[in-house]
Amino acid sequence: MKIVDLDEHYLSLYLVCLEDWSDESKEAGRHKEIWYHRMKDKGLRVKLAFDDHGALGGMIQYIPIECSFVGGSDLYVINCIWVHGHSQGRGSFQHRGMGTALLEAAEVDARSLGAKGLVAWGLLIPVFMRASWFKKHGYRKVDRQGIRVLLWKPFASDAIPPQWLPSKGKPSLDPNKVTVTAFCNGWCPAQNLALERAKRASAESQFADKVVFREIDTFDRADILRLGIADALFVNNKEVRTGPPPSYEKIRKLIDKQAKKIRSPITGDGT
Ligand SMILES: CC(C)(COP(=O)(O)OP(=O)(O)OC[C@H]1O[C@@H](n2cnc3c(N)ncnc32)[C@H](O)[C@@H]1OP(=O)(O)O)[C@@H](O)C(=O)NCCC(=O)NCCS
């Protein structure tokens, strides 16, 4: 197995999280590409894992905490580690030590860059980014928001523990309309996919004059700090779970349900 830094040759594969076989990757738009070009000069690190036959099977990306969706300083945050696990396309590379090798390479790299520790996030439920996997690799839980856990591995005795940024509430709503709001940082194709589906569903002709779609760019750290949100989708005040991304039909139904509650100024009913 070989772990190498991302180079231009593999950029397009990295941008679709190695899922070049997936139509969903195309549906997710260009948000990650735009994010990559904005972030690459701000300390983004990407490593790729190749198996002994030279096949690309995994990736890890991490950024300085000061540019991330996590509070803290002098640490790096892993946005995402992904060892391709689908049978489609390049097939599954999981359970062969690739994830461990990627994580160890990121730790060595972060140390050499002078970071005082590496931070990971994970979920308490076994859907994706399992917190337990990081625990097995020596990461300790430091903060929790619902099922989202923040973990870290300090490298220095004076490292300060990271924390989740406080959520600052809900989006502002248009009166007498359904307001669909997508907060978008850009780094995650799954979040970008939810945004693109919500944008398309909001634009359906049956929702004309009833639905407004707002996309809020949260690339800048100042915006994340102000809003307390990096990536999220709301239909009015209700947050829609976006991991894994909801189907187009599910999002359309959520919008439709709210649209039916809007009273028409002409007929006085929901038509
Ligand atoms: C978590 C993840 C990165 C682990 O990658 P991996 O390459 O499968 O990890 P490893 O092979 O190093 O370790 C996994 C398991 O294989 C075992 N293992 C390690 N080397 C092994 C080997 N040579 N042979 C057999 N088993 C091995 C480990 O003990 C570990 O056991 P566990 O499943 O009980 O934890 C991977 O499963 C993944 O990408 N999951 C999805 C994460 C995700 O959703 N990311 C996107 C979020 S945006």
The ligand as an SDF file (V2000), in Angstrom:
LIG
                    3D

 48 50  0  0  0  0  0  0  0  0999 V2000
  -13.8880    4.0960    8.6620 C   0  0  0  0  0  0  0  0  0  0  0  0
  -13.0750    3.7110    7.4370 C   0  0  0  0  0  0  0  0  0  0  0  0
  -12.2640    4.9300    6.9730 C   0  0  0  0  0  0  0  0  0  0  0  0
  -12.1160    2.5970    7.8120 C   0  0  0  0  0  0  0  0  0  0  0  0
  -11.3580    2.2690    6.6560 O   0  0  0  0  0  0  0  0  0  0  0  0
  -10.7670    0.7990    6.4520 P   0  0  0  0  0  0  0  0  0  0  0  0
   -9.7530    0.8410    5.3930 O   0  0  0  0  0  0  0  0  0  0  0  0
  -11.8900   -0.1630    6.3100 O   0  0  0  0  0  0  0  0  0  0  0  0
  -10.0810    0.6440    7.8600 O   0  0  0  0  0  0  0  0  0  0  0  0
   -9.0630   -0.4380    8.3620 P   0  0  0  0  0  0  0  0  0  0  0  0
   -8.9900   -1.6110    7.4190 O   0  0  0  0  0  0  0  0  0  0  0  0
   -7.8020    0.2510    8.6670 O   0  0  0  0  0  0  0  0  0  0  0  0
   -9.7580   -0.8590    9.6850 O   0  0  0  0  0  0  0  0  0  0  0  0
  -11.0640   -1.3720    9.6270 C   0  0  0  0  0  0  0  0  0  0  0  0
  -11.1680   -2.7000   10.2270 C   0  0  0  0  0  0  0  0  0  0  0  0
  -10.3810   -3.6450    9.5210 O   0  0  0  0  0  0  0  0  0  0  0  0
   -9.4960   -4.2860   10.4330 C   0  0  0  0  0  0  0  0  0  0  0  0
   -8.2740   -4.4400    9.6640 N   0  0  0  0  0  0  0  0  0  0  0  0
   -7.2390   -3.5910    9.5850 C   0  0  0  0  0  0  0  0  0  0  0  0
   -6.2910   -4.1010    8.7930 N   0  0  0  0  0  0  0  0  0  0  0  0
   -6.7350   -5.3110    8.3510 C   0  0  0  0  0  0  0  0  0  0  0  0
   -6.2230   -6.2970    7.4920 C   0  0  0  0  0  0  0  0  0  0  0  0
   -5.0080   -6.1910    6.9240 N   0  0  0  0  0  0  0  0  0  0  0  0
   -7.0000   -7.3750    7.2420 N   0  0  0  0  0  0  0  0  0  0  0  0
   -8.2250   -7.5050    7.7930 C   0  0  0  0  0  0  0  0  0  0  0  0
   -8.7520   -6.6000    8.6500 N   0  0  0  0  0  0  0  0  0  0  0  0
   -8.0170   -5.5140    8.9000 C   0  0  0  0  0  0  0  0  0  0  0  0
   -9.3590   -3.3620   11.6030 C   0  0  0  0  0  0  0  0  0  0  0  0
   -9.1160   -4.0780   12.7910 O   0  0  0  0  0  0  0  0  0  0  0  0
  -10.7210   -2.7020   11.6510 C   0  0  0  0  0  0  0  0  0  0  0  0
  -11.6550   -3.4300   12.3920 O   0  0  0  0  0  0  0  0  0  0  0  0
  -13.0810   -2.8100   12.7850 P   0  0  0  0  0  0  0  0  0  0  0  0
  -13.9480   -2.8280   11.5700 O   0  0  0  0  0  0  0  0  0  0  0  0
  -13.6180   -3.6990   13.8550 O   0  0  0  0  0  0  0  0  0  0  0  0
  -12.8330   -1.3910   13.2270 O   0  0  0  0  0  0  0  0  0  0  0  0
  -13.9490    3.1820    6.2810 C   0  0  0  0  0  0  0  0  0  0  0  0
  -14.6910    2.0970    6.7590 O   0  0  0  0  0  0  0  0  0  0  0  0
  -14.8570    4.2280    5.7280 C   0  0  0  0  0  0  0  0  0  0  0  0
  -14.4810    4.9730    4.8340 O   0  0  0  0  0  0  0  0  0  0  0  0
  -16.0750    4.2640    6.2630 N   0  0  0  0  0  0  0  0  0  0  0  0
  -17.0370    5.2510    5.8670 C   0  0  0  0  0  0  0  0  0  0  0  0
  -16.6550    6.5770    6.4460 C   0  0  0  0  0  0  0  0  0  0  0  0
  -17.4370    7.6460    5.7950 C   0  0  0  0  0  0  0  0  0  0  0  0
  -18.6350    7.5610    5.7330 O   0  0  0  0  0  0  0  0  0  0  0  0
  -16.7370    8.6460    5.3030 N   0  0  0  0  0  0  0  0  0  0  0  0
  -17.3750    9.7090    4.6070 C   0  0  0  0  0  0  0  0  0  0  0  0
  -17.8370   10.7200    5.5500 C   0  0  0  0  0  0  0  0  0  0  0  0
  -18.0360   12.2540    4.8010 S   0  0  0  0  0  0  0  0  0  0  0  0
  1  2  1  0
  2  3  1  0
  2  4  1  0
  2 36  1  0
  4  5  1  0
  5  6  1  0
  6  7  2  0
  6  8  1  0
  6  9  1  0
  9 10  1  0
 10 11  2  0
 10 12  1  0
 10 13  1  0
 13 14  1  0
 14 15  1  0
 15 16  1  0
 15 30  1  0
 16 17  1  0
 17 18  1  0
 17 28  1  0
 18 19  1  0
 18 27  1  0
 19 20  2  0
 20 21  1  0
 21 22  1  0
 21 27  2  0
 22 23  1  0
 22 24  2  0
 24 25  1  0
 25 26  2  0
 26 27  1  0
 28 29  1  0
 28 30  1  0
 30 31  1  0
 31 32  1  0
 32 33  2  0
 32 34  1  0
 32 35  1  0
 36 37  1  0
 36 38  1  0
 38 39  2  0
 38 40  1  0
 40 41  1  0
 41 42  1  0
 42 43  1  0
 43 44  2  0
 43 45  1  0
 45 46  1  0
 46 47  1  0
 47 48  1  0
M  END
$$$$
